[in-house]
Amino acid sequence: MDSRTKGKTVMEVGGDGVAVITLINPPVNSLSFDVLYNLKSNYEEALSRIDVKAIVITGGRFSGGFDISGFGEMQKGTIKEPKAGYISIDIITDLLEAARKPSVAAIDGLALGGGLELAMACHARISAPAAQLGLPELQLGVIPGFGGTQRLPRLVGLTKALEMILTSKPVKAEEGHSLGLIDAVMPPAELLTTARRWALDIVERRKPWVSSVSKTDKLPSLGEAREILKFARGQTQKRAPNMKHPLMCLDAIEVGIVSGPRAGLEKEAEVASQVVKLDTTKSLIHVFFSQRGTAKVPGVTDRGLAPRKIKKVAIIGGGLMGSGIATALILSNYPVILKEVNEKFLEAGIGRVKANLQSRVRKGSMSQEKFEKTMSLLKGSLDYESFRDVDMVIEAVIENISLKQQIFADLEKYCPQHCILASNTSTIDLNKIGERTKSQDRIVGAHFFSPAHIMPLLEIVRTNHTSAQVIVDLLDVGKKIKKTPVVVGNCTGFAVNRMFFPYTQAAMFLVECGADPYLIDRAISKFGMPMGPFRLCDLVGFGVAIATATQFIENFSERTYKSMIIPLMQEDKRAGEATRKGFYLYDDKRKAKPDPELKKYIEKARSISGVKLDPKLANLSEKEIIEMTFFPVVNEACRVFAEGIAVKAADLDIAGIMGMGFPPYRGGIMFWADSIGSKYIYSRLDEWSKTYGEFFKPCAFLAERGSKGVPLSAPVKQASSRL
Ligand SMILES: C[C@H](O)CC(=O)SCCNC(=O)CCNC(=O)[C@H](O)C(C)(C)COP(=O)(O)OP(=O)(O)OC[C@H]1O[C@@H](n2cnc3c(N)ncnc32)[C@H](O)[C@@H]1OP(=O)(O)O
């Protein structure tokens, strides 16, 4: 392929009179402008040739949609955008769908976004069984812009189309078939021959010639459609109050239903070109590429190392974390040995795994048969004898350094030489854990987040000794168990907990100075976090909060704000949601409500810390609350980046989104910070540090970049790298 072009199409005309156009733009056949313009030329040729009776569009993995990097180029203005509607109306509707020769899509693998939209404009669709079919555009901040807002409701009905578009979730071929999206499901080997035959059958009128955009049989009445859309708008506003594009997408769908598909296509084109410029869209596209970028680690994944096959994994400790990790592994077909110290604990651990899977069976997302098959991959053990053929061990016992040291020394004796020795520690130095072994090169951190079978993030922690091969292996396991891995360096709290800590601390400080905790929680939820810091402390429990705080006070005492609010409440046996009392009171249904008694603890904590009530801090605006809680997070993220704990700022963005719940439509902590500007953040922190103390003091990295206005995410020269 010409290196300057991004993909192409090729056309071959068979003796049967079918022109087969193949999309070629690996790895997912994304529809770049080059591919789309090539497709247009192929169509023009096919339509003008008398030896062509019909057209089939195909491609290895059919298509993952419009080339997402094209949106970035449009945002930066580095690409010449065609006029609104040129692709969707001029090419896909007027040239392809309105042609006097029929088209059939032969879909293998994927038809997502623009890929499915292209297929929907064809006059029939034949799909392989495993193909994923969907319109996931909203997830990227854009809308289906190649006619999907018009054709999907006409093919599958309005309600199902809204569900598919608003959730961004694809369906498999069989479901697509029953919905009317797919005309036939065929094994991959028969896909092309069936599509060719089908296309000729349309020519011969043995199969119907369906133009999706003109179909009306699946559309509800106007009144009903308005009701459905009104409900969808309400739900969308509730679920995504800070995003405009889902509502704009609904507008395009509505215009099509009320005023006809042509008006709908025009509205879709107008909205599609507007949404690309939204800040939320820029952020979501950054997140898409950053998420894929976490698996690219300079000096590790660029060395041509292939991941070794991990055939069997052992987990030590069947507590909450160990059982969650075991669940994640068996769900991805890894045979697992779960080791505990006695029968009782082992039974409890296996019981937890069972309960994790049973909840899927109850919700209908797992069959009983699959449940039994998955559970059969799990074996219990009370000793190390069965560890002789494992390829990886993940230790997940309590945070006790001498216990972990003993375990790793034992592992060295029992496990094969090549076996990866991983720890799920969230705080203890991995070098210390491996101190009594000679296996430092295969010791690595595999830090999961609770509940481990659900939370998508995996921090892979490497020390100076961890081999590149071990990291490559763990990255592969991470991908197989559907986690987003972020490779980080070895330090207290790694990336996520280090960023998390100042967030909670800032909130405690503000409350001691007189701010209302419930107002803080509300402002932070409105900003887009799943919940505010106080509600979160209640959820994780004060025991965990105190244990983490102790680690931070020990390691970073100069910048720790030591609030007594939580310890005081803990003393009174209010320890968060589990005890029904924390910052909030909880009823039987675990619904939280403010507690007037909280004041008492805040006042007592204030008298201990000696902090004065500050009328300014007691009456902060929502914007100020966000700045005073998140700028300290930015500050810590800068330290993590400057120390080389994270190699890329974008890795911190993903770690924050997946580990802290930072809103993806703000692009992650560093991306968000840069959207505000390093100069402003630096000046605010600098001012607060002078008034309120060291906790807010900008680190050297932030001070340097902030004073010059340099973006915080610009690459760092890793002189002090800990990796
Ligand atoms: C106008 C239209 O309506 C607008 C659109 O079509 S917007 C695009 C809609 N499509 C999507 O949202 C699909 C996005 N892609 C995905 O969900 C997944 O990549 C996938 C399911 C297609 C494949 O997943 P998987 O096999 O795990 O591979 P994954 O690692 O994600 O992607 C492989 C590579 O393809 C790239 N890629 C995937 N989809 C892409 C796309 N639509 N455009 C550009 N690059 C894409 C990835 O960035 C990655 O690149 P890298 O190897 O350099 O990191």
The ligand as an SDF file (V2000), in Angstrom:
LIG
                    3D

 54 56  0  0  0  0  0  0  0  0999 V2000
  -19.2480    8.4930   10.4320 C   0  0  0  0  0  0  0  0  0  0  0  0
  -19.2760    7.2850   11.2790 C   0  0  0  0  0  0  0  0  0  0  0  0
  -20.5720    7.1240   11.7530 O   0  0  0  0  0  0  0  0  0  0  0  0
  -18.3490    7.4620   12.4400 C   0  0  0  0  0  0  0  0  0  0  0  0
  -17.6770    6.2000   12.8170 C   0  0  0  0  0  0  0  0  0  0  0  0
  -17.7230    5.2060   12.1830 O   0  0  0  0  0  0  0  0  0  0  0  0
  -16.7780    6.3380   14.2200 S   0  0  0  0  0  0  0  0  0  0  0  0
  -16.0440    4.7760   14.4040 C   0  0  0  0  0  0  0  0  0  0  0  0
  -16.9840    3.7780   14.9490 C   0  0  0  0  0  0  0  0  0  0  0  0
  -16.2700    2.5740   15.2370 N   0  0  0  0  0  0  0  0  0  0  0  0
  -15.8730    2.2910   16.4650 C   0  0  0  0  0  0  0  0  0  0  0  0
  -16.1410    2.9760   17.4350 O   0  0  0  0  0  0  0  0  0  0  0  0
  -15.0460    1.0540   16.6200 C   0  0  0  0  0  0  0  0  0  0  0  0
  -13.7880    1.3680   17.3570 C   0  0  0  0  0  0  0  0  0  0  0  0
  -12.9010    0.2270   17.4370 N   0  0  0  0  0  0  0  0  0  0  0  0
  -13.1300   -0.7680   18.3160 C   0  0  0  0  0  0  0  0  0  0  0  0
  -14.0890   -0.7980   19.0680 O   0  0  0  0  0  0  0  0  0  0  0  0
  -12.1270   -1.8770   18.3500 C   0  0  0  0  0  0  0  0  0  0  0  0
  -10.8980   -1.3420   17.9020 O   0  0  0  0  0  0  0  0  0  0  0  0
  -12.5230   -3.0710   17.4540 C   0  0  0  0  0  0  0  0  0  0  0  0
  -13.6940   -3.7890   18.0950 C   0  0  0  0  0  0  0  0  0  0  0  0
  -12.8360   -2.6010   16.0710 C   0  0  0  0  0  0  0  0  0  0  0  0
  -11.3120   -4.0270   17.3400 C   0  0  0  0  0  0  0  0  0  0  0  0
  -10.8820   -4.3890   18.6240 O   0  0  0  0  0  0  0  0  0  0  0  0
   -9.5080   -5.1920   18.8050 P   0  0  0  0  0  0  0  0  0  0  0  0
   -9.4620   -6.3080   17.8570 O   0  0  0  0  0  0  0  0  0  0  0  0
   -9.3900   -5.4660   20.2610 O   0  0  0  0  0  0  0  0  0  0  0  0
   -8.3500   -4.2160   18.3600 O   0  0  0  0  0  0  0  0  0  0  0  0
   -7.9140   -2.7870   18.9130 P   0  0  0  0  0  0  0  0  0  0  0  0
   -6.6310   -2.9390   19.6290 O   0  0  0  0  0  0  0  0  0  0  0  0
   -9.0300   -2.1090   19.6090 O   0  0  0  0  0  0  0  0  0  0  0  0
   -7.6810   -2.0140   17.5440 O   0  0  0  0  0  0  0  0  0  0  0  0
   -6.6530   -2.4170   16.6520 C   0  0  0  0  0  0  0  0  0  0  0  0
   -6.0580   -1.1620   16.0520 C   0  0  0  0  0  0  0  0  0  0  0  0
   -7.0390   -0.5780   15.1870 O   0  0  0  0  0  0  0  0  0  0  0  0
   -7.2390    0.7820   15.5150 C   0  0  0  0  0  0  0  0  0  0  0  0
   -8.6470    1.0830   15.2640 N   0  0  0  0  0  0  0  0  0  0  0  0
   -9.7260    0.3670   15.6250 C   0  0  0  0  0  0  0  0  0  0  0  0
  -10.8420    0.9400   15.1630 N   0  0  0  0  0  0  0  0  0  0  0  0
  -10.4440    2.0330   14.4810 C   0  0  0  0  0  0  0  0  0  0  0  0
  -11.1270    3.0230   13.7540 C   0  0  0  0  0  0  0  0  0  0  0  0
  -12.4580    3.0100   13.5920 N   0  0  0  0  0  0  0  0  0  0  0  0
  -10.4060    4.0140   13.2100 N   0  0  0  0  0  0  0  0  0  0  0  0
   -9.0660    4.0370   13.3290 C   0  0  0  0  0  0  0  0  0  0  0  0
   -8.3630    3.1180   13.9920 N   0  0  0  0  0  0  0  0  0  0  0  0
   -9.0550    2.1290   14.5540 C   0  0  0  0  0  0  0  0  0  0  0  0
   -6.8700    0.8710   16.9870 C   0  0  0  0  0  0  0  0  0  0  0  0
   -6.5270    2.1810   17.3370 O   0  0  0  0  0  0  0  0  0  0  0  0
   -5.7080   -0.0840   17.0730 C   0  0  0  0  0  0  0  0  0  0  0  0
   -4.5830    0.5910   16.5770 O   0  0  0  0  0  0  0  0  0  0  0  0
   -3.1360    0.2570   17.1590 P   0  0  0  0  0  0  0  0  0  0  0  0
   -2.8990   -1.1890   16.8670 O   0  0  0  0  0  0  0  0  0  0  0  0
   -2.2490    1.1870   16.4340 O   0  0  0  0  0  0  0  0  0  0  0  0
   -3.2260    0.5350   18.6260 O   0  0  0  0  0  0  0  0  0  0  0  0
  1  2  1  0
  2  3  1  0
  2  4  1  0
  4  5  1  0
  5  6  2  0
  5  7  1  0
  7  8  1  0
  8  9  1  0
  9 10  1  0
 10 11  1  0
 11 12  2  0
 11 13  1  0
 13 14  1  0
 14 15  1  0
 15 16  1  0
 16 17  2  0
 16 18  1  0
 18 19  1  0
 18 20  1  0
 20 21  1  0
 20 22  1  0
 20 23  1  0
 23 24  1  0
 24 25  1  0
 25 26  2  0
 25 27  1  0
 25 28  1  0
 28 29  1  0
 29 30  2  0
 29 31  1  0
 29 32  1  0
 32 33  1  0
 33 34  1  0
 34 35  1  0
 34 49  1  0
 35 36  1  0
 36 37  1  0
 36 47  1  0
 37 38  1  0
 37 46  1  0
 38 39  2  0
 39 40  1  0
 40 41  1  0
 40 46  2  0
 41 42  1  0
 41 43  2  0
 43 44  1  0
 44 45  2  0
 45 46  1  0
 47 48  1  0
 47 49  1  0
 49 50  1  0
 50 51  1  0
 51 52  2  0
 51 53  1  0
 51 54  1  0
M  END
$$$$
